[in-house]
Amino acid sequence: MKYNYAKWYFSKKIEKKTVLFESTHGRSIHGHIFYMMKDIEKNHPEYKVYVASQNVVADRSFLKNNGFTRVIVVEHLSAEYHRLLTTVELLVNDTSFFPFFNKKEGQKYVIVWHGTPLKHMGKDMAVVTDVANVQRNFYMADQIVVSNEYTKDILVETYHLKNVYSGEFVIAPSPRNAILFDQMHQTELRTKLKLKTKKNHFLYANVAR
């Protein structure tokens, strides 16, 4: 497959209005990318959307049950996956692509970082085996999207990005928190729980799996 990736890298042209999403090397289609795909599904019909998955059957069923009709689930590390890496115009990841990936001229690569660091990162980790690949992905990214200045500062420091990274850091709300501001969802939930006329306090916890 890596041979095919190299062959397609030089022989395939980039297809406009195409996007490939990936989260944790295909282990999940939830979190940030779920809500970004939902937005594209609703507001950008001109885009052809793919998502990498290690659990193709389950993830296709999950998307269908959540109203998705246009997102194409592709098996992670399959031949089609490698082809897409060389042809899609926009790549979106919440961690990193594997070391064989190399962004082509004409592609745009966006990393939407998956959380706020509450543990050691990068060079500060006890095991630094994967640090070089994550760092390499950061260097290739056109944009690194984080939810706060603290996360930006930690990534810059622990992955040696200061005065080296030539892309753009974007500080913006976390896509996966969009559900908290969905007025229709709020109304449906309050009705279902019979809370429409009551003042309520909620605890929101985002737990990594």
N, C-alpha and C positions, 0 to 999 in steps of 0.2 A: 504494500500500500504506500509506503514511503517513496518507493521508486516511482509509482504512478503520480504521487504528489509532485515530485520533482519534474516528471515529464509534463504533467498538466500545467505546472507553474509557468513553463516557457511556451506552451502551445495553446492554452486556453485564454480567451479574452474575458475581460470583466463584463458582467451583465448588469446593466443599469437597473436601479430600483429593486435591488435584491438585498436581503439582510439575513445573516445567520446569527442566532443567539446560542450561547453556551453558558452553563452554570456548573461549576465544580466538575469539569470534565465529563459532563453528560449525566451525572448522578442525580440531578434534580432539574425540574423545569419550574420551580416555585420561586418565591422571593422576588427580587428586582425584575428578573426577565419576564416573569408571568405578567406583571402589570404593564411592562413596556410592550409586550406582545399584544396585550388586551387593548392598549391605546392605538397601536398600529392597525389592529383588526377593525377597530371602530372608525378611526379617523383618516387612515391612509390606505385606501383600497388599491392604489397604484403600486404598492410594494408587494413583492413576492417574499414570503416569510418562511424561514426554516429554523428549526431548533434541534440541537444535537441531544441525543438521549441514549442512555445505556439500558433503558427499560421501555422499548418502543411501543409494545402493545398496551402496557399500562398507561403510558403517557398520552397515547392517542385517545384512549378511552377517557382519561381525565380531562383533556382539552375539549373533547366532544361534549362531555357532561357539563362543562362550564361555558358552553355556547360558542366555542371557537369553530370556525368553518374553513379558514384559509391557511392556518399554520401547518406546515408540512414537517412531520417528525422524521428525522434522519438518524440512523444508527451511528453512534459515536465510533469513530475509527473505521467505518466502512468505506468502500470505494467511493460512494456518493458523497460521503462526508469530506474525504480528501479532495474530491473535485470541487466541492463548494468552497473550500478554503482558498482555492485559487481563482474562483470566478465571481463570488459575491462582492458587491460594491461596499457594503457596510458589515463590519464584524463587531458584535457586542458580547463581552464576556464579563463575568463578575469575579473571576480569579485570573486564569491564564490559559493559553493554549500550550500544547506540548512542545518540546524543544525543536522539532522539525519545522514548525510553522515559521514562515518568514513573510511579512506583509509585502504585498506587491505595490508598485507604483500605481496609483489610481484607486487603491482601496483606502477606506477610512476605518480605523480601529478605535473603538471606545471601550474602556474598562470602567464599569460601574462597580466600585469596590463594595464588597458584600457586607461590611459592618464597621463598627467603631472599635478600634483595637483596645481590648482590655487584657491583653496578654503580650508576651514578647513577640516582636515581629522582626523579619529580616535578619540582619547580622546579629541581633540580640538573642535569637533563638538558640536553644541548646543543640539542636540538630539543624545544620544549615545546608542540607543536601539540595533542596529545591530553591534556594534563595537566588541562585544565578539565573534560573529560567524565569522566575517571577520578575526579577530585575530587568531581564532582557525584554519581557513583554511590556513592562512600563516604558522602556526606551522607545519601543515601536509605536506605542499608543499615540493617537492624535489628541485624545482627551482622556483624562483620568477624572472620573466623577466621584466625589466624596460628599458626605452629608454635613461635615463641619471642619473648621480650621484645625482642630486637634488631630483628626485623622490625617489630614494633609501633612501636618508637621511630622507625625510619626512615620509616614511612608517616605517622605523626603529624607529623613534622617537615617532610617534603618535600611533603606534600599539605595542609598548614595545617589539620590536624584538631584541634589542641589548643584546648580551650574552645569548640569549634564543633560537633564531631561529638556527636550526642545519643544514638547507639546504643551497643551493647556490643561491646567487644573481647573475643574469646575466644581464649585461648592453649591449644592442644590439639594432640595428635599429628597429623601429616599423614595424611590418608586414604589417599594413594597408597603409604604405607609399610606399610599393613595386611598386605600379602602377606608381609612379612618375619616376621610373628608368627603366620602360619597354620601350625599344627602338622601338619595333613594334607598341605599343600603341601610342607612341609619333609621329611616322611617319603617322599613320592612322589619328590621330587627326589634325596634321598640314595640311595634304592633304584635309581633310574634311572642314577645316576652311580657306583653301587657304592661308596658311602661310608658305609654304615650303621654300620660298626664302627671308623671312623677319625675322628680329631680333625681338624677342618678350619678354615681361615681364609678368609674371603671378603672381597672388596673390592666394595662397592656404590657405583655411580656413577649419579647421576640427571642425564642430559644433556638439556637443552632442545632441541627441534627447531624 
